[in-house]
Amino acid sequence: MCGYASHFGFARGAFTPVERAYLGLCQKNFSLEHQDEQLDFFEKYLPEDETSVAHLDYMMHNMMFHPTENRVIAVLDWETSTIGHPLADLGYFSQLFYRDWPDGFANAPADKVAGIPTPEEIVDLYSRAAGRKQGVKQFEYHVAFAMYRTTVIHQGIAGRVLAGTASNAAAQLIKSSVPQTNARCLDFIRGLRAKWEKEGAAKAKI
């Protein structure tokens, strides 16, 4: 724990130092389309801060499952972990539910996702396991931020491709995916903003 640093951002610990360097590169040299709109959203709707250990790459490819039981027995690859917001990992993992099939679970055939919990069920399971009696506030904010963080990571890799320091097929594929990844994040953010502004207006009338 002594080696951990606390990195402050829109959600504490949301970006690792390397990703922060990528973000600086994006802003300086080849900013993402509508990046200012996205940053404005994260600042405007910033949730209450919490502090915990954040893995920051919490996905199924970094989990080891029990061979016969329905449970995770290990979480791998902690090199990106830091002191951060506990919901950063929940949001990052939940991106899968907002990506179209087959890259994610959205719009998937029913038989392909049978038995997989919905985002609402995952939030409920998480809340009970973590002892969060009040549940998870602004869950979708953390999903949106995870989408943005993913886009920044991909844009950083694209920058390395353009600079000639990354030329493998995977890096080229990620570079080509940046517009789509950014568009997905932007659409999600705009939907949330419209939803929350409508809810805010409704509350103001009460």
N, C-alpha and C positions, 0 to 999 in steps of 0.2 A: 504494500500500500504506500510505502514511503516514496516509491518511484513514480507514483501517479501525480499528474498535474491537473489543475482545474482549468479548463478552457472555457472562456465565457463567450456566449453568442446569443442567438435568439432563444435557444434552449441550452443551458449549460452543458458543455461536453458534446455538443452536436457535431462539431467538426474536429477532426484530429489536426495536428500541426501541418501535416502534408496536405490535407484537404484545404486548410486555410491558405496555404501557398497557392494551390490550384485556383481558389476563389479569387485571390489577389491577381493572379495571371488572367483570369477571365475578365475581371473588371478593367484591367489595364490594357489588354491587348485584343481580346476578341470576346466581348461581353455577350452573354446569352440574350436572345431576343426577349424583350419585355422583362428583363431582369429587374429593373427599377420597380415595376409593378409588383413583382413577387416579393422583393425585399420590403416594400411598403406594407404589404399584407402581413408579413411575419412580425414587423415592428408594431403594427396597429393592434393585432390580436394576441400579443405575447401573453402566454399563460403564466400562472403563478409558478415560481421556480421551486424545484425540489432537488435534493442532492442524493446521489447514489453512485454505485459503480455501474457504468454503462459499457456494454460490450462493443457496440457500434457496427457490428457486422453479424447481427443475430438473425440468421436465416437457416433453413434446413440443411444447407450444404455444410454448415459448421456444427451440426448436431450429430451425436452418436446415439442410436436407438438400441434399446434392449432387443435381443434376438427373438424373444418370445412374448414379451410383455409390452403393453402400449404405454411406454414411457421413455423419456430421454435420460440417458445415463451419463452423458458428458457433453459439454459445450467446448468446442475447439477454437483455436486461432484467436487468442486474446491480445494480439499485438496492437490492435487499434483501440483497446479499452482505455477508459479514463474515468475521472470523477465527472459525472454528468447527470442529466435528468433521467430518472428511471423510465419515463415513458418514451424516451428516444428509441429504445430497443423494440418496444411494442409497436410503435409507428413504423419503424423500419421493416419489421417482420410482416406487418399487415399490408405493405405495398402489394403483395401478391394478389390480394383480393380486388385490386383496382387496375390490374393489368389484364388485357384481353388474352383469352385462351389462344395458343397453348403456353404463352410466356407467363400467364397468371391464371387466376380462377374466374375472372369476369367473363360473362357470356359463354361459359363452358357448358358442354352438353351435360345434362343432369346425371347421366351414368358415370361421367368422369370425375365428378366432385361429390359423389354419394359418400356420406359419412364425414366429410370435411366440415368443421364448424364454420358458421358465418362470422363476419367481423364482430357482430353484436354478441355472439356466443363466446368468442375469444376474449372480448373485453370483460364479459361476466366471469369467465374462468380465471382470467388474470386478476381481477379485482378480489375474488374470493381467495385465490392462492396467496396474494400479496397482503391480504388483510385490509384492503381499502374499502371500508364500510360506506364511504361516500361515492364509491365507484371511480370512474375515470372521467375527468372533465376535459373538454376540448380534445377528445381522442382524434378527431379528424385533422386538427391542427398538426399533431405530431406525424400523422400520415403525410400531410402536405409537405411538412419540413423534410421528411425522409425522402420524398420524391425530389425535392429541390436539391438535397444533399447528394442524391444519386446522380442528378443531372450535372452538378458541379464536378463530381468525381469523373464522370464520362467526358466532360468538357476539358478537364485537366489532361486526360489521356489523349484527347484529340489534339491538344496543344503539343504534346510530346511527339505525336505523329507528324504534325506540321513542322516541328523543329528537327525532325529526323532522329530523335532519340528513342522512338518506339516504332517498329516497323513490322511486327508480327501480325498474323492474320486476325488474332483476337482484338488487338488494338485498333486495327483498321475497321473491324466490324463495330466496335464501340464508337469510334469516330462517326461512322455513318448513322448511328442510332441517336445521336445527340438531338437533332431537330424533333424527332418523335418523342423522345424522353422529356424534352423541355415542354413540348406541346401538351403532353399528358398532365404534367405538373401545373401548367398554366390554366388548363381547362378545369382542373380540380380546384385550384385556388379561386378562380372566378365563380365557380359554383358555390363554394363555401362562403365567399364574400356576399354574394347575392342572398344566400340563405340566412346568414347571420344578420345582415342589414335588415332583412324583412322581419326577422324575429325581434330585433331591436326596436324597429318601428312599431311593431305590435305591442311590445311591453310599454313603450312610451305613451300609448293611447289608453292604457289601463289606469 
